[in-house]
Amino acid sequence: MDAGLAVVFAAVVAALGGIAVAIIQMRNLANENRTDHAMVQKRLDTVIDMVGKTSAKLTSHLDWHINTSTKEPRKDLKVKQVATRKKK
């Protein structure tokens, strides 16, 4: 085999091998990317739920302040004072 032809043959084999390795890595990266996105989506859903609950509690508390004309708090079954509640 001629030396020049051997170099061309080696370059073709290396190029095909490099393309095969790149395709395999891209598949693995796509699976890893899906997994990462699923984890981030779960965490975002948790944060959205927490913000929604906090928003509802804050709105309820602000409504209580707006509707209270005296400084003594009234007992209202619809409004819960979250700020004074202690965590268990």
mmCIF file of the C-alpha atoms, coordinates in Angstrom:
data_MODEL
# 
_entry.id   MODEL 
# 
loop_
_atom_site.group_PDB 
_atom_site.id 
_atom_site.type_symbol 
_atom_site.label_atom_id 
_atom_site.label_alt_id 
_atom_site.label_comp_id 
_atom_site.label_asym_id 
_atom_site.label_entity_id 
_atom_site.label_seq_id 
_atom_site.pdbx_PDB_ins_code 
_atom_site.Cartn_x 
_atom_site.Cartn_y 
_atom_site.Cartn_z 
_atom_site.occupancy 
_atom_site.B_iso_or_equiv 
_atom_site.pdbx_formal_charge 
_atom_site.auth_seq_id 
_atom_site.auth_comp_id 
_atom_site.auth_asym_id 
_atom_site.auth_atom_id 
_atom_site.pdbx_PDB_model_num 
ATOM 1  C CA . MET A 1 1  ? 0.000   0.000  0.000  1.00 0.00 ? 1  MET A CA 1 
ATOM 2  C CA . ASP A 1 2  ? 1.246   3.420  -0.869 1.00 0.00 ? 2  ASP A CA 1 
ATOM 3  C CA . ALA A 1 3  ? 2.083   5.726  2.101  1.00 0.00 ? 3  ALA A CA 1 
ATOM 4  C CA . GLY A 1 4  ? -0.212  8.479  0.841  1.00 0.00 ? 4  GLY A CA 1 
ATOM 5  C CA . LEU A 1 5  ? -3.114  6.047  0.459  1.00 0.00 ? 5  LEU A CA 1 
ATOM 6  C CA . ALA A 1 6  ? -2.493  4.716  3.982  1.00 0.00 ? 6  ALA A CA 1 
ATOM 7  C CA . VAL A 1 7  ? -2.712  8.237  5.384  1.00 0.00 ? 7  VAL A CA 1 
ATOM 8  C CA . VAL A 1 8  ? -6.009  8.877  3.561  1.00 0.00 ? 8  VAL A CA 1 
ATOM 9  C CA . PHE A 1 9  ? -7.394  5.531  4.741  1.00 0.00 ? 9  PHE A CA 1 
ATOM 10 C CA . ALA A 1 10 ? -6.398  6.275  8.361  1.00 0.00 ? 10 ALA A CA 1 
ATOM 11 C CA . ALA A 1 11 ? -8.007  9.735  8.136  1.00 0.00 ? 11 ALA A CA 1 
ATOM 12 C CA . VAL A 1 12 ? -11.269 8.252  6.815  1.00 0.00 ? 12 VAL A CA 1 
ATOM 13 C CA . VAL A 1 13 ? -11.372 5.635  9.584  1.00 0.00 ? 13 VAL A CA 1 
ATOM 14 C CA . ALA A 1 14 ? -10.662 8.278  12.237 1.00 0.00 ? 14 ALA A CA 1 
ATOM 15 C CA . ALA A 1 15 ? -13.360 10.580 10.850 1.00 0.00 ? 15 ALA A CA 1 
ATOM 16 C CA . LEU A 1 16 ? -15.972 7.803  10.799 1.00 0.00 ? 16 LEU A CA 1 
ATOM 17 C CA . GLY A 1 17 ? -14.997 6.773  14.333 1.00 0.00 ? 17 GLY A CA 1 
ATOM 18 C CA . GLY A 1 18 ? -15.251 10.364 15.525 1.00 0.00 ? 18 GLY A CA 1 
ATOM 19 C CA . ILE A 1 19 ? -18.717 10.730 13.994 1.00 0.00 ? 19 ILE A CA 1 
ATOM 20 C CA . ALA A 1 20 ? -19.868 7.473  15.644 1.00 0.00 ? 20 ALA A CA 1 
ATOM 21 C CA . VAL A 1 21 ? -18.585 8.593  19.055 1.00 0.00 ? 21 VAL A CA 1 
ATOM 22 C CA . ALA A 1 22 ? -20.271 11.996 18.661 1.00 0.00 ? 22 ALA A CA 1 
ATOM 23 C CA . ILE A 1 23 ? -23.641 10.363 17.867 1.00 0.00 ? 23 ILE A CA 1 
ATOM 24 C CA . ILE A 1 24 ? -23.389 8.070  20.895 1.00 0.00 ? 24 ILE A CA 1 
ATOM 25 C CA . GLN A 1 25 ? -22.501 11.000 23.186 1.00 0.00 ? 25 GLN A CA 1 
ATOM 26 C CA . MET A 1 26 ? -25.362 13.110 21.825 1.00 0.00 ? 26 MET A CA 1 
ATOM 27 C CA . ARG A 1 27 ? -27.849 10.350 22.694 1.00 0.00 ? 27 ARG A CA 1 
ATOM 28 C CA . ASN A 1 28 ? -26.495 10.116 26.232 1.00 0.00 ? 28 ASN A CA 1 
ATOM 29 C CA . LEU A 1 29 ? -26.566 13.888 26.627 1.00 0.00 ? 29 LEU A CA 1 
ATOM 30 C CA . ALA A 1 30 ? -30.179 14.009 25.420 1.00 0.00 ? 30 ALA A CA 1 
ATOM 31 C CA . ASN A 1 31 ? -31.222 11.454 28.063 1.00 0.00 ? 31 ASN A CA 1 
ATOM 32 C CA . GLU A 1 32 ? -29.297 13.303 30.759 1.00 0.00 ? 32 GLU A CA 1 
ATOM 33 C CA . ASN A 1 33 ? -30.852 16.583 29.638 1.00 0.00 ? 33 ASN A CA 1 
ATOM 34 C CA . ARG A 1 34 ? -34.370 15.120 29.934 1.00 0.00 ? 34 ARG A CA 1 
ATOM 35 C CA . THR A 1 35 ? -33.584 13.857 33.432 1.00 0.00 ? 35 THR A CA 1 
ATOM 36 C CA . ASP A 1 36 ? -32.204 17.237 34.500 1.00 0.00 ? 36 ASP A CA 1 
ATOM 37 C CA . HIS A 1 37 ? -35.228 19.055 33.103 1.00 0.00 ? 37 HIS A CA 1 
ATOM 38 C CA . ALA A 1 38 ? -37.575 16.692 34.942 1.00 0.00 ? 38 ALA A CA 1 
ATOM 39 C CA . MET A 1 39 ? -35.821 17.407 38.254 1.00 0.00 ? 39 MET A CA 1 
ATOM 40 C CA . VAL A 1 40 ? -35.911 21.158 37.683 1.00 0.00 ? 40 VAL A CA 1 
ATOM 41 C CA . GLN A 1 41 ? -39.608 20.988 36.729 1.00 0.00 ? 41 GLN A CA 1 
ATOM 42 C CA . LYS A 1 42 ? -40.425 19.172 39.986 1.00 0.00 ? 42 LYS A CA 1 
ATOM 43 C CA . ARG A 1 43 ? -38.585 21.807 42.007 1.00 0.00 ? 43 ARG A CA 1 
ATOM 44 C CA . LEU A 1 44 ? -40.295 24.634 40.120 1.00 0.00 ? 44 LEU A CA 1 
ATOM 45 C CA . ASP A 1 45 ? -43.691 23.044 40.749 1.00 0.00 ? 45 ASP A CA 1 
ATOM 46 C CA . THR A 1 46 ? -42.868 22.928 44.467 1.00 0.00 ? 46 THR A CA 1 
ATOM 47 C CA . VAL A 1 47 ? -41.816 26.593 44.466 1.00 0.00 ? 47 VAL A CA 1 
ATOM 48 C CA . ILE A 1 48 ? -44.953 27.610 42.543 1.00 0.00 ? 48 ILE A CA 1 
ATOM 49 C CA . ASP A 1 49 ? -47.142 25.777 45.076 1.00 0.00 ? 49 ASP A CA 1 
ATOM 50 C CA . MET A 1 50 ? -45.318 27.448 47.974 1.00 0.00 ? 50 MET A CA 1 
ATOM 51 C CA . VAL A 1 51 ? -45.700 30.894 46.408 1.00 0.00 ? 51 VAL A CA 1 
ATOM 52 C CA . GLY A 1 52 ? -49.388 30.269 45.731 1.00 0.00 ? 52 GLY A CA 1 
ATOM 53 C CA . LYS A 1 53 ? -50.042 29.234 49.336 1.00 0.00 ? 53 LYS A CA 1 
ATOM 54 C CA . THR A 1 54 ? -48.071 32.180 50.685 1.00 0.00 ? 54 THR A CA 1 
ATOM 55 C CA . SER A 1 55 ? -49.924 34.542 48.374 1.00 0.00 ? 55 SER A CA 1 
ATOM 56 C CA . ALA A 1 56 ? -53.291 33.272 49.593 1.00 0.00 ? 56 ALA A CA 1 
ATOM 57 C CA . LYS A 1 57 ? -52.226 33.614 53.233 1.00 0.00 ? 57 LYS A CA 1 
ATOM 58 C CA . LEU A 1 58 ? -50.880 37.121 52.673 1.00 0.00 ? 58 LEU A CA 1 
ATOM 59 C CA . THR A 1 59 ? -54.036 38.211 50.852 1.00 0.00 ? 59 THR A CA 1 
ATOM 60 C CA . SER A 1 60 ? -56.168 36.824 53.667 1.00 0.00 ? 60 SER A CA 1 
ATOM 61 C CA . HIS A 1 61 ? -54.068 38.625 56.255 1.00 0.00 ? 61 HIS A CA 1 
ATOM 62 C CA . LEU A 1 62 ? -54.162 41.935 54.364 1.00 0.00 ? 62 LEU A CA 1 
ATOM 63 C CA . ASP A 1 63 ? -57.931 41.604 53.959 1.00 0.00 ? 63 ASP A CA 1 
ATOM 64 C CA . TRP A 1 64 ? -58.166 41.120 57.708 1.00 0.00 ? 64 TRP A CA 1 
ATOM 65 C CA . HIS A 1 65 ? -56.242 44.377 58.254 1.00 0.00 ? 65 HIS A CA 1 
ATOM 66 C CA . ILE A 1 66 ? -58.438 46.253 55.794 1.00 0.00 ? 66 ILE A CA 1 
ATOM 67 C CA . ASN A 1 67 ? -61.690 44.930 57.265 1.00 0.00 ? 67 ASN A CA 1 
ATOM 68 C CA . THR A 1 68 ? -60.721 45.468 60.913 1.00 0.00 ? 68 THR A CA 1 
ATOM 69 C CA . SER A 1 69 ? -61.789 48.870 62.172 1.00 0.00 ? 69 SER A CA 1 
ATOM 70 C CA . THR A 1 70 ? -60.566 48.472 65.762 1.00 0.00 ? 70 THR A CA 1 
ATOM 71 C CA . LYS A 1 71 ? -57.216 47.363 67.044 1.00 0.00 ? 71 LYS A CA 1 
ATOM 72 C CA . GLU A 1 72 ? -58.696 44.261 68.659 1.00 0.00 ? 72 GLU A CA 1 
ATOM 73 C CA . PRO A 1 73 ? -58.768 41.318 66.309 1.00 0.00 ? 73 PRO A CA 1 
ATOM 74 C CA . ARG A 1 74 ? -62.162 39.806 65.584 1.00 0.00 ? 74 ARG A CA 1 
ATOM 75 C CA . LYS A 1 75 ? -62.764 36.116 65.298 1.00 0.00 ? 75 LYS A CA 1 
ATOM 76 C CA . ASP A 1 76 ? -63.540 35.484 61.695 1.00 0.00 ? 76 ASP A CA 1 
ATOM 77 C CA . LEU A 1 77 ? -63.851 31.878 60.578 1.00 0.00 ? 77 LEU A CA 1 
ATOM 78 C CA . LYS A 1 78 ? -62.791 32.680 57.032 1.00 0.00 ? 78 LYS A CA 1 
ATOM 79 C CA . VAL A 1 79 ? -59.581 34.496 57.955 1.00 0.00 ? 79 VAL A CA 1 
ATOM 80 C CA . LYS A 1 80 ? -56.675 32.729 59.647 1.00 0.00 ? 80 LYS A CA 1 
ATOM 81 C CA . GLN A 1 81 ? -53.790 34.674 61.047 1.00 0.00 ? 81 GLN A CA 1 
ATOM 82 C CA . VAL A 1 82 ? -50.812 32.817 59.731 1.00 0.00 ? 82 VAL A CA 1 
ATOM 83 C CA . ALA A 1 83 ? -48.152 35.110 61.181 1.00 0.00 ? 83 ALA A CA 1 
ATOM 84 C CA . THR A 1 84 ? -49.077 34.271 64.790 1.00 0.00 ? 84 THR A CA 1 
ATOM 85 C CA . ARG A 1 85 ? -49.314 30.537 64.231 1.00 0.00 ? 85 ARG A CA 1 
ATOM 86 C CA . LYS A 1 86 ? -46.320 28.553 65.462 1.00 0.00 ? 86 LYS A CA 1 
ATOM 87 C CA . LYS A 1 87 ? -44.897 25.688 63.407 1.00 0.00 ? 87 LYS A CA 1 
ATOM 88 C CA . LYS A 1 88 ? -45.014 22.249 64.929 1.00 0.00 ? 88 LYS A CA 1 
# 
